[in-house]
Amino acid sequence: MKLEQVTSTCHPMYRRALELYGAGFPLHEQRLPGPQARILADPDYHFSLIDRGDGFAGIILFWEAETFLYVEHFCIAPEMRNQGLGAQALHLLRQRGKPVILEIDPPEDEISVRRQGFYRRCGFAENPYPHVHPPYRPGYSGQQACGHVLPGCPVPGGI
């Protein structure tokens, strides 16, 4: 498995990745197409395709700061789920040697409870501090979120 960074909308898999992005996240958690395209050029932003060796398996979009990685969006293609690919992709991030931070919806329904369980099985622990995730689009308000970080990793300034 490998992560392949997309730096241009001309990448042959960009459209497929955006389809998964659109299907995998609520509208308020998605950037508008223009800002998403522009941010690809930022050297700290990684719009990464997850390639399991025989093709596209998902996306993991994250920021790389000096002391940590912040995962914004992470989604395995529906037909590829339950094969351990998500855990493998997170393992690739850990190999960068920095704490990995991410947010999920509060565990209030079956899907969000399962998602929290997945991250716990991958070694993440919940940050106990309350947090409101800002919206990615105008016209939406922030939403409650649960921050997660790998245990034993210092969280610079909290989540």
N, C-alpha and C positions, 0 to 999 in steps of 0.2 A: 504494500500500500504506500501511496505517496500523496503529498499535497502539492498541487500545481497552482501557483499564483497567477491570477488574471490581472493584467495591468491596462487592458484596453477593451473597449466594447467590440473590437474586431476579432477577438479571440473566438475560435470556432465553437466553443462550448458555452460562451457567455449567455446566449439566448436560452439554452436548456437550463443553465444555472438560475437565470432569472425566473423561469417558469416554476422551478422548485421553490425558490424564494417566495414567489407570489402565492403559491399553494400552501406553503408551510407556515406562514406567519400572518396574523391579522393585519389589516391595512394600516392601523396606527403604529405598527412595529416595522413598517417598511419605508425606506426612503423613496421619494419620488424618483422617476427614471433619470432626470437630469442630474440632481445631486449625487445619485448613486454612480453614474458614469464619471462625473468629475472626481469623485473621491478615489477612484482607482489609481490615480496618479500620485496619491500621497504615499511616500515611502514607508510610513508607519502603519498603513492600512493593508491588510491582506485579505483579498477576496480569493479564497482558495477553493479549488475543486478537489474533492476527495476521489482519488482514482485507486481502485482496489487491484489494479494490475491488468484488468481486462476491460476497463472503461469507467465511465462516470458513475459514482455511487452517492454523491452528496456534495454539500457545501459547508464550509466553516469560514466565517467572516470574522476577523479579529484585528485588534490593534496591538502593536508591539511597542510598549514603552521600555524605557531603560531597565526597569526593575520588575516588570510583570507583563503578562498577556491578558487582554480583556476580550473575551468572546462576545460578540454582538449577536450573531446568528449562527445556528448550527442545525443542520437538517440532513438526514439520510433519505434518499429516494424511497418512497413507500414500498416498492417491489424489492428493495435490498435490506429492509429492516429485519431485526431479530437474527442477524448473522454475525454479530460481534463487531460490525464495522464502525459503529459509533465509538465504542471503547478503544478500538485501534487508532482511530483518528485523534482522540484525545491523548492517547499515548504519544503520538507523533508530536503534539504540542508540548507535552512534558519534556521531551528530549531537547527542547530549546533551553532548558535549565532555568526557567523563570516560573514564578507562581502563576497559575492560571485562574483567572477570575471570570465568573459568568453570573447571569441572573436568570431566574425562571419565575413563572407565575406562582403565586402562593398555592400550596397544595390543597385546593378546594374542590376538585372534581377528580374523576377517575384518571383522566389523562395527565393532569398536573401531578397527582400523587405518584403515578407510574414514572413520570419524568424525574421527579425528585428521587425516587428509588434508584433509577438508572445512574444518576450522578453520584449518589451515595456509594453504589457498588463500584463506581469508577474512582473512588477515593476522595470525593469532594465532601466538604462539611459546610453546613449552613452558617452564614454570618448572622449573629443575633440582632444586628442593628437594623432598625426600620429604614426603608428606602422606597422612594417613589421614582420610577423610571420615567424620564421625560419622553414625550412622543417624538416620533421621527417625521411627522407631518403636521403642517399647520391645521388648526381647527380641532385638534384632539387634546385632551388633558392627559397628564401623567397617570401612571397606574402603579399600584402597589407591586412590589417585586421582592423576591427573596434572593439575596446575594449568596453565592457559593464560592468557596475557595478550597484549594487542596490543603489538607491539614498540615500544620507545621510551617506553612508559608506565611510570612508576614504580609499584611495587607497595607500597603503604603497609604496612609490617610483614610483608611476604612473604605468601604464600598459605597 
